[in-house]
Amino acid sequence: MEFIHSVLAQDETAAGGTVVSYDLPVNPLSHILITLKFIRTTAAEANVPAFSRVLNLMDKIEVLYKGSAIFSMSGPDAVAAGLLVAGFESWGLNYSGITVEEGSFTFLVPMTRFLYSERECFPRSTRGELILQVTYETAFTGMTDVQAQIETVELPDAAPEQYLRMTTLSLTPAVAGEHDIELPIGNPISELVLFGTTIPVGAADAATLGFLQILVDNHRRFYSHTNFETVHNMAGRMRAAPGYWGYHTHWAPIAGAADAIIDSVIAGNHLLKQYVHVPFDIFRDGRYALQTAGKSDVVLRIGVDVGGETALRVIPCEIASAARGI
């Protein structure tokens, strides 16, 4: 076996408000890496990760096969899905957050839950069928000289059985209470990645994703009922703490004085604070996958708290047969 890691775009100038498309390789494809380089022009706020601004440079990242999306989500959602689904954490360059400093950050676009897997990757295609499309935000702020490096990892000897399909469902509830999101039917669903704008903060105990239930043909399955706080805090069962995004405190001895705290932190807030990971296929072998084939109705029911009537997004992670295409 061999993998081919190659460059699709080299330091290509990125411009706000543009949509750029790239023909992807024809060999079986494991994943795509989008690295954005930039010069920071605005210093980060105290105790806020310097990369938070770069996450929003891409409004949408899509992989299209014959015009249909097999991957579609925003930049921040791609980072969260990379962490929670594929275990990928970008070690972004130059984290300090000062002005006039080169930085970079890498986004993962996976066709698999297991990077480099010859069993799970996108199958061989024909030139022009598989397209990467990047939509940049209207105007870049806080950084300049944004450049894109796009690299791919092919598995030329692979004969995959399946691949990962992740697209985004969106809803902005007008009122609190129960709201149903219809999940796609046909492919097994490995897990869900959810985003809810409102989370409990200060004295306000309100969440967009107040509680969650899964219903199949009007019967509760897997998650009969779970609350935002619990399912959010359980993300570590599949993935360790979110790396340097999980804030911590540094202690430093100072001569002639008691030990002092430096780099004080904002407790409990990190990149994934608004995200929830809802896995079904815990062992990634199919035994617990949410089976949807032949079902009439597969629903994610979300209980929106009063005060939490804000935008939410749902990313079902489908395991599609490589033989059936999309």
N, C-alpha and C positions, 0 to 999 in steps of 0.2 A: 504493500500500500504506500501511497505517497499523497501529500497535499501540496497544492500550489498557492502560495501567498504572493499576490502581485498587486501592482498599483494601477488603478483605473483612472484616477485624476491626481495630478501632482501640483500642489500649491496653487489651485485654481482660485482666482479672485471671486469672492462671494459678495453679492450686492443685495441690499434690502429690497423686498417687493418683487423678487424674481422667482421663477420656477425653472429648474434645471433638470434635464433628463439624461440618463446614461444607459447605454446598452450593457447588460451584464453578461458575464461569460456563459458559455453553453454547457460546460461540464457541470456535473452535480455540484451544488453550491451549499456550503456549510453556513457561512455568514459573511456579512459586509461590515466594514469598519469605516465610520465617517469621523474624521478628525478635523475639528475647526481650530485653526491657529488665529491669534488675534493679539493686538496691543491694547492693554487695558488703559482707558483714559479717565476712568472714575474709580477712586479707591473704594473698596468694599466698606460697608458699615462695620462698626466694631462687632466682633463675635459672629459675623455672618460669612459663610463660605464664599470665597472670591469667585467660585465657579457658578454661583446661582444665576448670574446674568447670561452666561453663555448657553445655559440650558434652553432659553427661550428664543434663541436665534433662528431656530427652525420651527415654523408653524406646523409643518406636516412632513413626514417621511413616508414614502410609499414604495412598495415593490409591486409591480403590476405584471401579471402573466396574461398575455393576449387581452390586455385592457382591464382585467379584473384584479382587484387588490388581494394579495395574500399577506401583506403587511401594510398597516396604515395607522399611524398615530403621530402625536406631537413629539417634539424633542424631549420635554420632561417625562412624558409617558414612556418613551423609548428607554430612557435611563432607568426608570423604575422597573419596567419589564425586564430589562437586561439584568438588573440585580436580582429580582425575585424569581424569574423563570429560568434564566440561563446561568445565574451565579457570576455575572460579569460586573466587575467594578473598575471604572476607569481611574487610573492613577494620573489624574490631570497634572499638567506641568505648571509650576510656580503658583503656589497656593496662598502666598502671603497677602495678596490683596492690595499692594501699593499701586500707584499710578505709573504710567509709562513703563510698562513691563510686558514682555512677551509671555503669552500663556497659550495653553492648548488643552483640549478636552476631547475624548473619543466616545462616540456613541456606537452601540452595538445594534446591528439589524440581523437577528438570527433567523435561520430557516430550520432551527432545531433547538431542542432543550439541552442537547449534549454537543457542545462545540467539537467539531472534527469527527462526528459519528458517521460512519459509512452506512449505518442502518437508517438513520433519521437525518435527512437533508433534502434540499429541493432537487428533483430528478433532472436528468439531462434535458436540455431544451434546444431550440433552433435559434440562430442569430436573429435578434430583433424581437423575439417573443417575450423576453424577460427584461423589464425596464426598472431602473431605480429613478424615482422622481423626488426631488427635494424642493419644498416651498419655503423660502426664507421669509422672516417676519418683515413687515412693511418698512421699518426703519431700524437700523442698528443703533443702540444707545449704550454708552458706557465702554465702548471699545471701537477700535478702528482697524483698518488693514486686515479684515477677516478673510482668511484663505481656507480652502477645503482640500484635504487629502482624503481620497476614497480608495480603499484597498479591499480586496476580496480574497476569500479562502475557498478554493475549489478542491473537490475530491474526485479526480478523474477516474479512479478505479472503483468508485462506489456504485452499488446497485441498491439504492434505498427502497425500503418498504413504505416509508411514510415521511411526512415533513410537518413542520409547525406552521400554522396559519393564525395570525393575530391581526384583527381589525377592530375598530373602535365604534362603540355605540354610545350615543350622547343623549342626555336629557337634562332640562332645567325645570324642576318641578315648580308649579305655580303656588301650590299649597302644601302644607304639612300632611303627613299621613302615609298610607301605603301606595306605592307606585310599582307597577310591574314592567320589567324589561324582558322582552322576548329574546331568548338566546337562540343562536343558529341551530338548526336541526339537520342531521345527516352524519356528521363526524363526531367521534368521541371528544369530549372536552376534558383536557388535562387539569385546567385551573382557570381562575379568573383573576385579573388585576383590575382593581377599582380605584377611582379617584373621586373624592368628595371635597368640594371647596371649603365647606364650613366644618371645623372641628372644635371640640371643647377648648376654650381658652379663657383665661381670667376667671371671672365668676359666672360665665355663660356656659351652661351645660347643654350645648346643642350641637348636633352633627348632621350633615347631609346624609350620611350613611348610618343612621341611628341604629337600625337593626337589619339583618339579612335573613332571608329564607330561600330555599330552592324548592320549586314545585315542578313535578313531572306529571303531566296529565291530571293536574289538580290534586296530587298527593305530595306531601312533603318528603323530600329525599336528601340524604347526606346532611345538610345544614337545616335542621328543623327550625332552629331559631338561634341566632348568635348576635351579640351586641357589638357595636363598633369598637369599644375599648378593648374587649377581649380578643376579637379576631385580628385587630390591628397589632396588638402586643404579642400575638402568637406567631408573627411572621418568622421568627427565629427558628421555628421547628423545621423549616425547609432551607433557611438561609441565615447565616450568622448576622450579627449586628451590622448596620450599614456603614462599616469602615470609618473613615475619617469624617463622614457626615454625622456620626454620633458624637455630640459634643462631650468634652471632658475638661477637667480642671488641672492646671499645672501649678505645682508648688515650687518656690525657689527660695533658698536661704539668702537673706540680705544681711550683710555685715552690720553689726551694731543694733540690730532690730530683730523682732520676732519674725519667724518665717512669714512670708507674704504670698498672697495669691496673685499670680499673673495670668493674663488671658482668661479672665473670668468668663463664664459661659451663660448661654440661654438654655436653661434646663429643659431637656426632653424634646426639643424641636430639632428636626433633621430633615434631610431630603425626602424621606418617605412618610413624613408626618401626616399627609393627607391621603396616603395610599393604604389599601387593604389587599392582602393576598388571600385568595380563597382556593386552596388546592383540593382536588379530588384524587388525582392519581399520585398518591403520596410516595409510592415506591417507584414510580415512573416505569412500571411494567404492564400497565393496562388493567390491573385487577380492580382498582377503585375508580377508574375513569368514569365520568358521567356519560352514559350511553344515551344518544339522542336519536339514533336511527329507528324509524318506524313509530316515533312518538308524535302525538298531535300537538303537544304544547309543552315547552320547556321554558320555565320562567324563573328569573331572579326577582324576588320581591324585596323592595327596599322600604324600610320605615324611615321617613324623613321627619326629623324633629321640628317642633315649632322653633323658628329662628334659623333653621338649616335649609331653607328653600333656595338653594343655590345650585350651580351647575355640577353635574356628576358625569363621569365617563366609566364605561364598562368595556374591558378588553377580554373577550373569550379566547382562550388558547386552545385551538382545535388541532387534533391530530388527524391529518388528511392522508388518505392512501396515495402513495406515489403512482400507483397504477391507474387511478381514476382521475388524476389531475386535480383541478380545483372544483 
